[in-house]
Amino acid sequence: MIKLLANRLPLWTLVGASVWLAGCSGGSGQENEKLVNREDPDDTGGAIVYRGENPAKTDDVLNFQQNLWQNLAGEDRCGSCHIEGGQSPQFVRRDDINLAYQAAIDIADLLSPAQSRMVIKVAEGHNCWVADSTACGDIITRYISAWAGESGKVPAEFQRIDPEPKSVGSSRSFPASSGDFAATVYPVVREYCSSCHSEDSAQRQQPYFASSDVDVAYEVAKSRINLDDPGSSRFVVRLRSESHNCWSGNCMSDANQMEAAIAAFASRVPTSAVDPDLLVSHALVLAADGQPLDTGERVETDVIALYEFKSSNTETAFDTSGINPAMNLQLLGGVQRVGGRGIRIEAGSVAKSDTQSSTKLFNHLTATGEFSVETWVVPSNVTQDGPARIVTYSGGAETRNFTLGQTLYNYNFLTRNSESDANGMPMLSTPDADEVLQATLQHVVATYDLIDGRKIYVNGQLVASDLLTGTNINDWDRSFALVLGGESGASEGGWLGAIRFLAVHERALTEEQILTNYEAGVGEKLLMRFGIHQDPLNGAIPNAYIEFVVEQYDSYSYLFSEPTFYMASGADTLATTDIVIEGLRIGVNGKEAPVGQAFANMSFTVTADNFDPNGVPLYTSPTGTIIELELGPEQDEFFLTFDRLMTRTYNRPADPTPAAPVPADIPDQAHIGLRNFAEINASISAMTTVPATTTSVESIYNAVRQQLPIAEDIRGFLAAHQSGVMQLSVAYCTALVNDTTRRASFFPGLNFAASHGVAFPDEAGRSLVVNPLVDAMLAHQIDVGGGTMESVATQPANGLSSELHTLISSMSSADTPTTVIAACTAAMGSAAMLIQ
């Protein structure tokens, strides 16, 4: 069971909180602010100069000064207001660090940094120095966490909050068809919003809820429409409260028009009331009732750039490492936000920092001589080549400091060092045969240091390494920029997929640290506590809950996992009353979810013997289930149903037997097909007599195997297949000609030492090569039954022979071995071999 860690309300009294931070203005916050030597009046370093009272000789005050004060004392952050003689609390005052510490300790929670009053105030929008207050809150949380960590503060134990009991209500779900949307809301957004929010607009901006394709618009618009409360829809709020692009000049009138259109849409959608016969729990909404969980401590001591993609900002991904300068990423070319935190890189899009702030990477990483690039990624497919750039710190397609990329099933790591070229070549790649890269969520870490060289870890496991002992990265270029999904200003090297997390560490993480970060996971996980103690469901057991760990998995679904029975006390009750739980299902918006019911066959009994006051797991393996997102985490209402809970049961009707499917009318299939990769390798080996285990052949086959056909359907033939076939044919034919014994047996009578003109003076000379190759490729007599032997009538003997004679004649300037290799390759790589 996941260990639940701290997230609770502040422990200290908030002195002066009602007037705290009022009226300050923000700034860019891009310059480093560092402490200087108080004993040297000339040592200012262009930074904030502290010349006040000496700090108390306690670690806590010094840690406060180092981790919080120096980062917030600048005038572009908090130093324009909360200083001596300024507004209370004066937590960045410059005359006495001890008094600043006393003011800060009242508004900072060292046991639960995210719940600090300081964090909450800024996250609500006060005096944030970047374009998103969430990013400011995250940065200050990291400052307080660093202060607390160095002061030895241990996170508080997780405190469960009992949700307000709420019965399952009636609600509406979006219909599968876009027809009602097309008749109500779509005409409004198409007329007034398509100049921006449409892919066919010159000023196109995501999201495309005004797309010319109504089905595309409908899918995007769902998350911005509240069918149960049209007035709270994002479309309406954007006009009424934020005055965003009002079309008539009267935002209130436009908001009313939008609300009326949504209300008309909602009136056409029937409500779903829960079946009164079901045994149901209390109802919960993820955004309102879920408690944030800390599922594990991450190793982030040496992080210098961090992207958790928490913000919904569609223009910028914020660097929340707290290390200045902030290396924020501009989302260009239609980068999309992904539900559950992340960005999706589409064709032609990148997330890019500027070269000035990217010098942070140069300064920190060249100083330590080592680094780690840590990501959680979801490649869109396993056919991307290049390598396609996932994360790159580079100056173009052929110059880089480092790159993490993808080539088919492989991750690649390019690092410019004292033994590489300017492009970071040769690169380190995961093994071809292992097919490590898959089109699913993966934790990928690439590390480099002077002792152990380069390493690539996937899902906590070391999968590739090479020793670069004695190398260094001293010749890195400081003018490069960090880019996700492609190269800066280049059309090549683009990558497709989702990036849900990125951190750059100024140290090479150890295998243990990487495994720790992998186990911590990615995204926000919340605890949902479904009450099951209401009458008449379970009146005998008060304060009983079924808890789930829930996260928004992506833009389309939720992940429910780790069901647990929890009761704050009750061992005495359980001594006489067992709790039987059978057939647990998840309901959403008034109905049981039609798919994703992984716990439907659950049968578990909580007794005095297995009762645990910390919770009783209702699972034997870490099973999870996916539930479809309908209205979004702010609106979807969840509940649980049971086939049996204690003595009460629900007589669930048997699922109806589906009608037999109508046999598919399959179109005529081709009578011929391609040999697949294994068959191609075996066929060429048999025809040339060169064993497939020959070292030179085997290495080429392993390299091009993914480039050969995997299916026999001839309609799937690609140009890349032919390229792979020819490379393999060259390898086999070269091995054949280089083996003097084997070639003498295969081409009897041919003098390989003779010149082209002497070896091939006429058709008879060329036939010494052509005839053995054609004979090797033809099917000879076969048994057609009863001992009758016949030859296959339709074979490409004449056409193939003529082409080979022509090829040999045209190579008069080549030597004899090269000519034979070319003729052999043409024969072995031809359609006569490929088609079966």
N, C-alpha and C positions, 0 to 999 in steps of 0.2 A: 504494500500500500504506500502511496506517495506520502512522504513526511511533510506535514503542513507546517510552514514557518511563518515568520512574523508579518503581519499587516494589521495593525490596530491603531486606535486613536492615540494622539500624543499623551505622554505621561505627565508633562509639566504644565503648570498654569501659564496661560497666554496673557502676559501682562501688556496692557496697552494695545491689544489686538484690534480694537475697534477703530483706531486711527492709524494703524500701521501701514506704511508705504503709500499713503494717499498723495496723489498729485504729482508723482515723479514721471519723468519722460524717459523713453528708451533710447538705445543706440545700437551700433553695429556689433560691438563686442568682438571684433576681429583681431585685436592686438593682444599679445601676451602681457600679463601683469605679473611681475615677479617681485619677491622680497629682495632687498638689497642689504648690504653690510652697514648696519647702523653706526659702526665704529669708524667708517670711512666716509666723510661728508661728500667726497667727490664721486663715490660709487653710486650713481643713480641708475645707470643702464637704461634710461628712458622709461623707468617703471615707477609705480607708486612707491613713494619713499616713506617708510615708517620710522619716525624719530621720537616716538612717545616713550612712556614708561616701559621699563624692562618687563618682559613677560614673567609671570610667576613660574618658578622652576618646577612645573608639573608637565607631564607628558600631554595631558589633555589640552591645556592651553596652547602648547606648542603645536599640537596636531590641528587644533582649530585654526591657528594662524596660518599654518602651511596649506591646509586643504580647503578651507572655506573663505577665510578673510581675504587672502591674497587674490582669490579668484573673483570676488564680488566687490572689492573695495574701489574699483575704478569708477570714474564718473559716468561712464557709459553703461554702468550696471546699477549698483546700489549706492555708490559713493557720492552721488549728487544730493542725496536726501538723508540717509541714515547715519550721519556722522555727528561728531560733537557739535552741539548747538542746533542740530537739525531735528528731524522727526524721530519719534520713538517707534520702535526700539532702535537704539543706536548701535547696531551689531557690526558695523564696519567703521566705527569711529577710529581716528588715527592718533589720538593723543594718549590713549591707554588701552592696550590690547586686552588687559584683564577685564576692564569694564565692558569692552566689546564682547568678550567671551560670556560674561554674565547676561548680557542682553540676548545673545544668540541662543544660549542654552534654554531660554524660555520659549523659543519658537522653533526649536529643532528637536526632533525625536530620534535619538541615537539608536534606539532599539528597533524602530520602524521608520526609517528615513522617509519613505514615500508618504507617510502620514504626518510629516512635519507641517506645522502651520505655515512656515516659510514656503514650502513646496506647494501647498494647496493654494495659497494666495497668488503666487506667480502663475501657477497652472490655470487659474481662473481668468488670467488675462492681464494681471497687474504688472506693468513695467517690464514686459518681456523684451529682450534685446534682439530677438529674431522674429521671423514672420509667423511663428506658431507658438502659442503659449505652452502647449504640451511639451515641446522640445525644451523650453526653458525649465519646466518642472522636472523633466528627466535629468537635465544637466545638474541642477541644484541637488537632486536626490543623490547623484553620484558623488558630489562634493561632500555631502553629509555622510554618505556611506564610507567614503575614504577616511573621514575624520573619525567615525565610529570604529572602523576596523583597526586603525592604528592605535586607538585608545583602548582596544580590547573589549569593546561592548559586544555582548552576545545577543543575537536577535531573540525577541520575545517569542514564546510559544504561541502558535496560532490560536486565536480566539474565535470560536464559531459564533455567528450571530443568528438567532432564531428569526426566520422570515415571518412576516405578517401572514397569518392564515388567510388564504384566499381561495374561494371556490372556483372551479373551472367554469369559465364563462362562454357565451356564444361569440363567435367571431367569423370573419370572412376570410377566405383564401382566394388568391388570384386564380381565375380560370385558366385552363391550359391554352385556350384560343385567345388571340389578340383582338377578336371582333368587337367586344364591348369597349375596349380601350380605344380602338380605331374610330369608334363613333362618338366618343366623348372627350377624352383628354388629348388624344393625338392631334386633332385639328388645331388646338390651341398652341401646343408646343411646336408643332410643325410650322405654323404661321409666324410665331413671334420669337422662336429660339433657334431655328435652323440656320441662321446666319453665322452661328458659332458652333452649336452642338450637333453638327451633322458632318459625316465624313465627306460629303460632296460640297462643303463650304470652303471658300478660299481662306477663311480664318478658323478652320476647324479646331475644336477643342473637345477633349474627352470630358464627360461621358456623352455618347451619341444618343441621347434620349429623343432627339428630333430627327433621327435618321430617315432617309428616304425609304428605307425598308421598315415597314411598320412592326414586323416581328422583332427586328433588332432593337428598335426604339422601345418596344414593350418590355423586353427583358431588362434593359438598362433602367427603365422608369420605375420598375416595381419597388426598388429599394427607396424610392423618393416619394412613395404614395402610401398613405395610411387609410385603408379602407374603412376602419372602424371610427376614425376621427379625422375626416378630410382636412380640417383646419390646421392640424399639426403636421400635415405632410410637408416634406422638405421643399417641394415646389412652392407651396404657399408661404412658408416661413421665409424663404429666400426673397420673395417679393415684399411681403408685409413688414418684416422686421429688418431686413438687410438691404432693401431698396436695390436689388440686383437687376439691372437692365429692364426697368419697367418700360413697357412699350407705348403707353398712352401719356406718360408724364405724371400720372396719378397712381402711385404704387398701391395704395389701398384698394382702388377700383380694380386694378389688374389682379391683385391677390384675391379679391372676391370672385372675379371671373374664373381664376384657376380653381379656387375652392369649389365653386359651383360645378365645374366640369368634373372634378374628382368625385363630388357627391353624386352626380348623375351616374358616373361609372360604378360607384359603390352600391347605388340603389338597384343595379342590375345583377349584383352578386348575392346569392342567397347566403344566409348565416348558417353556420354549422353548430348545432347544439349537441353537447355530449350525450351519448346513449345513457339513459337513466338506469339501465340494468348493470352498467359497468361498475366495478370496484375501483374508485379513483382516489388519487392522493390530492393534496393541495396543489394549486397551480403556481407556476413561477415564470418570470420573464428574465432571460439571461442578463441583459444589460442592467436591469433594475435590482435583481435579487441575487445574482451571482457574486460570490466573494472571491477576490483575487487570491491566487495561491502562489507562493514561492516554491516551485517544485524542485529546487536544488540550487546550491551555490555555484555560480560560474567563476572561472578563473579569468579575471579581467585586470589584474594588477598592472600590466604593462600595455593596456589598450591605448592607442593614440588616435584611432578613428573608429567610430561605432555608428552603425545604421540599423536600428530596430524597426524602422518604418511604421511607427505608431501613428504619426500624423495622417490626416486625410487630405493634406495639401496636395493638389494635383500638379504643382509646378516645382516643388522642392522636396528633396529627401534630406533631413537634417542630421548632421553629425552631432551626436549627443555624448561624445566621449568626455567632454569638458576640457579637453586639451586644445589650447588655442594655437593657431587660428582655427576656427570652425571650418571644416572642409565640406561644406554643404554641396549637394549634388543637384544640378538642374535637370529636370525631367523633360527630355526633348523628343520630338517626333512621335508623340502619342503613347508614351509610357503609361501604363495603367496601374492603378492601385489594386491590390489583391486583398479580399476579405481575410481577416485573421492575421493581418500585418504582412506587408510585402509589396513588391512591385512586379509587374509583368512586362518583359521586354518583347516587343513585337518587331516585325521587319521594319528596318529603317529608324528605329528608336534607340536612344542611349540615355544613360544617366551620367552626367559629366560634372566634375569639379573644375575650377579654374586653375591655371598654372601657379598663380600666386599662393593660394592657400594650400595647394598640393606640395609646396616646398616643405611643409610639415613632415611629409613622408621622407623626403631627402635628408632633412636635418636629423630626425630621430633615428632612422634606420642605418644611415651611414655611420652615425656615432656609435651605435651598438654593434654594427657589423653582422646583425642577424635579425630575423623577423618571421612572423607567421601571418598568413592570410586565412581567415576562418569564415566559412560561409555555410548557410543552409540554402540549397538550390533545388529547383524542380526543372530539369531540362525538358523542353517540349517534345523532343524526339531523340532517337539514337542515330540519326543520319546526318548530323551537322559536321562539317569538315572545316579545315582551315589551317590551324585550329581556330574555332569560333571563340571569340574573346568573352569570357564570363566577367572577369575582373582584370583590368590592365592598368599599369602605371607606365605610360609610354608616350612617344612623340609622333607616332604614325604606324603604318603597316610594317615597317622594317626596322624600327628602333624602339627599344623598351628598356625599362629597368626590371620589371617583372610582369608576368601574365599568368593567370590561371585560365585555361581554356578547355575546349572539348573537341575531340576528333572521334566521331562515331561513338563506340562504346568506351572510349578512353577519356580520362582527365589528363591534361598536359600542364606542365609547370616550366615556364621559361624564365630564366634569371640571368641578367647581365652580371658577369663577374670577370675576374682577371684572366680566366681561361676560356671565356666564351667570346662570340662575336657581339656586335652592337645590338643584335636582335635577340640575344639571350639563348642562342643555339650553341650546342645541341640541347634539346629539351628533354625533360624527364616525363615519361608517360606511364600510365598504369598498363599492366600486361594485356595484350590483345585477347589472349585466350580466356581470360577471366571475365571479360565483359562487365567490368566493375560499374561503369556508368549506366544508369537506368533512368527512364523517364518517370521518376518518382521523387519524393522528397528525400534528399540525402544531405548529410553533414560532411563537408569537405574541408580539410585543412591542409595547406601547403606550408612547409617550414624550410628555412635555410639558416645554417650557421657555419662558422669557419671550421668546425671540427667534424661534424656529422654530414655536412653537405645538404642536399635537398631530400625532402621526404614528402609523400602524399598519403594522407589518412582519409579513409572513407568510412563513415559511421563508426568511428572510434578505433578502426583497425588500420595498421600500417600496410599499404598495398604497393608502394613503390619507393625506391630510394636509390641514390647514387652518391658516392663519396667525392666531394670536391675539396679535399683536405689541402689547406694552404692557399685557397683562393680568397678573394676579398671583393667587396663591392665599392671600392674607392672611386671607380671611374663612372659611377652613376651620373645621370644628367639631371640637374635640378630644375630644368625648364619643362619637364614632362608634366602631364596631368592624369589624375585618376579618372577612369571611365569604366562604366559597367555596361556590358552588352555590345561592345564594338570598339572601334578605334576613333580617336578624335579627328573629325574631319575626313574620315575615310569610309568608302562605301563597302569595302571588303572586311571580312573578319567578324561580321555580325553574328550574334548569338540569340537564340529564341528560348524563352523560358521565364520562370519566376525566381526572384531572389528574395528570400524572406528574412535574411540576416546577413550582415557583413561586419567583421571586425578586423582591424589591422593591429597586430601586437608588435612591439619593438623588441621582443625576445622570441626565440624559437620555443614553442610550447613543448613540454615533455609528453610522452605517450599517456602517462597517467592524467595529466591536465586536460589533454584532448578528450580522453574518455569521460572525464568529469563533465566537460562542456557538452558532449554528445548526450549524456544521460540527463542533463538539465533540460534538454529539448528546446523548442522554439515556439514563439507565439504566447499569447496570454491564456492561461488556464484558470478556470473559475470553479468554485465549489457550489453546486446547486443542491439545496437541502429540501427534499420533498416530504412534507409532513404527512404522516399516516396515522395520526392519533385522534382524528375527529370521530365523533359518534355519527352513525353506528358502525363505521368502518373498523375502528380499533379502540373502542372506549376504555378497554381494560389496561392499555399500555400508554400512559401519558408521555408526552415529549419524545415520541419515537419518529425517526426519520429514515428515509432511504436517500443516501447522498451519492451524487455522481460528480466526477471530474469532467468538465465540459469545456470545449474550446470551439471557436469558429474555425473550421478546418480550412475553408477557402471561401470564395465568393458565392458558393452554391450550397454549402452543407455545414453541419455541426458534427463534432466527434464527441460521443458519450462513452465514457470508460470508467472502470473501477467502481462498480456499484457496491455500496457499503451500508450496513445497518448501523445506526448510531442512536444511542440513548445515554444521556448524561449520567443517569443512575438507573438502577433497575435489576441488579443481580438478585435481590430478594424476591422481586416479582417473578423473575424467570425461573426461580426454584420451583414454582408451582404451575407456571404458565409458559409453555413454549410458544414461540412465534414461528409459524409456518408460512413461508413465502413461496408461491409457485406461479409460473407463467407471467413474468414481469415484462410489460411492454411500455413503450414511450408514446405518449400522445402529444399532438401539436395542433393548436387552434381548433379545439373541439372534437377532434377525431384521432383515432390511432393512426400513426404513420404507416402508410401502406407497405413500405420496405424498410430494411435496416433493423429488424427486431431480433438482434442477436441473443437477447436474454429471454426470449419467449419460452424456452424449454427449461428455464431455471427451476430448481427445486431445492430449497434450503430451509433448514430449521435452526433458529437461534435458541440456544438453551443456556442454562446456568453454567454448563461445562465449557462451552465455547465462547461465552460472552466476554467481550473486552470493552472496557469503558472508553477506549480510544477508537472503537469502531470494529465491526465484524465484517470482513470482506465477504461479499456474496459471489465470489468468483474464485476459480482455482488456477486460472492463467490470465494474463493481462489482455483480456478480450475487450475490444471496442466496437462501436457500431456507428454508422454514418446515418444521420437524419437530414432530410432535405431542408434547406433554408427556404422559407416561403415569404415572410414579410420583413425579415431582418431581425437582428438581435435586440433591437429596441421594441419590437412589437410581437414577435412570435411567442405564444403562450404555451408552455410545456406542462405536462402532468404525467403521472404514471398510472397504469392499470394493472390489475392482478387477476389471475384465474383463481387464486386462493390466497387469502390473508387471514391467518388464524383459523377461526371456524367458519368464516364466510367464504362462499364460493360463487364463481360466475360460470354459468353453464354456457360455455362458448360454443356456438354452432360450428359444425364442421365446415371447412372451406368447400365451396362448391367444386365439383369436378369439372375442369375446363373441357370445352368441346374439342373434339379431335381436330387438329389443324388440317386445313385444306392442303393437299400435296402441292408443293411449289412447281410451277411450270418452268423448269430450268431450260434456258436456251441451249441450242446445240453447242456442244463442246468441241474444241479442236481435237483431232485425232493424233496430232503430233505435239510434242512438248520439248522442253529444254532439259538437259541433264542438270542436276543441282551441283553444288560445290564439291561434295564428296565424290559424286559420279564423274565429274569432270577430271578431278585429280586421278582417280583410279583408271579412267579411260586413257588419258595421255600417258600414264605410267605403263599401261599394258601395250600401247601402240609403239612407244619408243623403246620398250624393254628396260627403261631406267627405273630402279626401285623408288617408291615414294618416300622411303626413309633416307634417301641420299641427302646429305646435309645441305647442299646448295639449293636443292629443290624444296626441301621441307621448310626452310626459312622463308622462301618466297611464298609458298602456299599459306603459311601462317599469317604473312603480311597481307595477302590479297583475299583471304577466305571470305571476309565480310563484304568484299567487292564482287563476289560471284553469285550467281542465281541461288536463291534459297527455295524457290518453288518451281514446279515443272510447267506452269502455265506460260505458254509462249507470249501471251499478251502482256506479261510483266517484264519483258526483256528491255534492258536499258543500255545506253552507250557505256556506262560504267562497267557493266558486266563484260562487254567485249574487251575493254581495256584490261581487266583482271585476267581474262582468259589468255590474252596475248602475252602478258607478263609471265604467266605460269608456263606457257608454251615455250617462250624463250629460255626459261630456266631448264626445262627438260631437254630441249634440243641442244643447248650448250653443254649440258652434262653428257649427252650422248656423243657429241663430236669430240669432246675433250677426253673421253675414255677410248684409247686407241684399240683396245681389244673389242669393246662393244661395237664401235663404229665399223671395224673391219668385218664383223659378223653381219651387221645390219646393211652395209653398203658394199658387198663383195665386188672386187675388181676396180674400185675407185681409188685413184692415187691422190691422197690428200696433200702430198708434198708438191704436186705439180701446180703450175700456174693455171689461172682460169682458162686461158685459151687452149692449153694442152689437155687439161682434165675434161673440158666440155667443147670439143671441136665441132661436134655435130649432134644430131638427135640421139644417136646411139650413146654418146658420152653423157648427155643429160639424163638419159633413161636409167643410168646407173644410180641416180639419185631419185628420180621421179617414181620409177616402178616400185622400189621397196616402200616408199612412203604411201603410195596408193594401195599397195597390197596390205599394208598394216592397217589401213583405215576401212577396208571393205569387209563385209560379212561374207564368208565363204559358204560352202554348202552346209545346209542345216537339215536336220531330221524333221520332216513334216508328217511323220507317222508311218508305221509299218515298215520301217527301214528304208523308206524312200527319201533320197537326198536331193535337194534342189537348191539352186542359188537364188538369192534375193534379186528380183528382176529390176527394181528401180534403185540403182546406186549411182552416185555422181562420179563414176570412174572417168569418163571421157572429158567432162568439163573440168574436173579437178586436175587431170593430167595436163591438159592444154594450158591452164593457167600457170602451173608450175614450170613447164617448159619456157613459157614467156618470161617468167620471173628470173630464171637462171640466165637466160640470154641477156637480159637487161642489166645484169650485175657484172659486166665485163671488167670493171675496174677493181673489183673486190678479189680477195684471195679465195682459195677453194674452201677452207673450213668456214669462213664467214658466209659464203654463198650457200653451203649446205645447211647451216644454221637457219638462214633466212627462209630457204625452201621448206625445211622441216617445220619452222614456226608457222608459216602460212598454211601448211597442211593441217597441223595439229590444232591450230586455233580457228579453223574454218567451221562453217555451219555443218559440214559433214560429221564433225566430232560433236558439236554442241547440241544438235537436234537429234532426238531419239523417237 
